[in-house]
Amino acid sequence: MLSIENVSISYKAKKEKYIVIDDLSLRINKGEALIILGPSGCGKSTLINALAGTIHVDSGIINFIVNDKNESLNPKKHKIGIIPQNFGLLPWKTVRENCMLPIKIRNKNVDIKENSIEIIDKIYNSLGIINLLDRFPKELSGGQAQRVAIARAFIQKPDLLLMDEPFSALDEITREEARELFLKIWKLNQTSTILVTHSIEEALYLGNRIIVMGKHMGEFKYEMENSYFGKMHPDDSNYYHIKKILREKLM
Amino acid sequence: MSKVINQLKIFIQGFLILNLIWFLGYLIMDTTVIPNPLEVYKNFHKALENNIFKHISYSLYRIGMGLFLSLLVGIPTGILMAYSKKANKLLFPLVYFAYPIPKTALLPIAMLLLGMREKSKIIIMFLVIVFQVIVAVRDSVNSIDNTMYQVIKSTGASKMQIIYHITLPAIMPQLLTSLRVSLGAAVSILFFVEGYGTKFGVGYYILDAWSRINYIDMYIGIIVISIVGFALFVLIDYIQDKLCKWNKV
């Protein structure tokens, strides 16, 4: 379980301090896919950055709890997978090297025996990238690059998966395929996940729980358990009703 | 392979056109300062008798040392300036100011401080190359996409691992492109730094033949120095091909 308590984050520009997130608290249960819906500039990407360890938290506690043991979330100790908006593949490494990078870097810190070659090949196969392993990212289409990023995240068997608008760089058709494929892999691993997005459909399709963030310093405006998780095009009136509510909250 | 053949074709074409212009110049100008190119090539074996490879290796040593020191100082400085705002604030004015100064103008000072031998020659080479390296490295580090750091930091990478996996590969294309320009400059600087305190070097070879009014020999030197420049050019191309395969597509 991931526990975020009273976290505040700010950044400095021209000697002035801008508070992006103020006193945010949040819990993500083990195996839960939490979607944070928010307009652009609401601080949702900042939250992802803080969890990934790229920016500092001014105050508050981010703890990772396993078997009632409280540990401060730390990329050196916990396996954090991340799928950014533009996929974040290193252009100078082949697909294979990109996918293996997290394991290579963690080599010293984390036991890698569980990452047997069979499991890795299975992930390559199920994402259809087994034939792309020796290519460089520049030789991939957007959809292919996306699948590589998903493979890289799952190969290390992450404790926590962070996704920042992961499907927004894809065209409509590729996006639906990618979401479907992602969900298939996710269901096999049941990784605790935080996905930030501004797409309501994506939220309803990929989230167990949905939180709507307001524009003001990371406040939560609305929270709901989602019964439409994994349903691509549900055709009942309640679905449209929920969509409407979320859209209103998002305004 | 076809790329090599293609390059060779361009090389031969350029070589022939240049010699044609030279030959026309010889016919029109009708002066001993522009000898018949055929006469020069006929006497090319003299270069070997004059120990030309020793001259070449002296010149390459001076350029090589200058280059080595430039990379040794320039790469860390460029990276530091990109990652530390304080370092950039402190160093940028210096680099910005020093960048356009013609470094050869500092030759007298280098000679007075470091003597007439290798040290002053190498330091001038260093000064010619190093600022270009710093600027190229700083700019390319600054243009690294933020999500790459996100990805690698979330795996718990150390600072050294980040530099090894992200920073160094990212600076390669721009660094090599700028080296191609600065090595061209370094070759032409040979005329200045090999004009004193040495009896070896291709620059010395040309200046020496010139002072002896041996124009055939002088032209041989000019051709040799052109070949050296061209070889360095091709070498950088080759390295770029090998190290930056990912960038070609």
Interface residues (C-beta under 8 A of the other chain):
Chain A: N49 A52 G53 T54 N74 P75 K76 K77 I80 G81 I82 P84 Q85 N86 F87 G88 L90 P91 W92 K93 L101 P102 I105 R106 N109 F136 P137 K138 E139 R152 Q156 L162
Chain B: D145 N146 T147 M148 Y149 Q150 V151 I152 K153 S154 T155 G156 A157 Q161 H165 I166 P169 A170 M172 C244 K245 W246 N247 V249
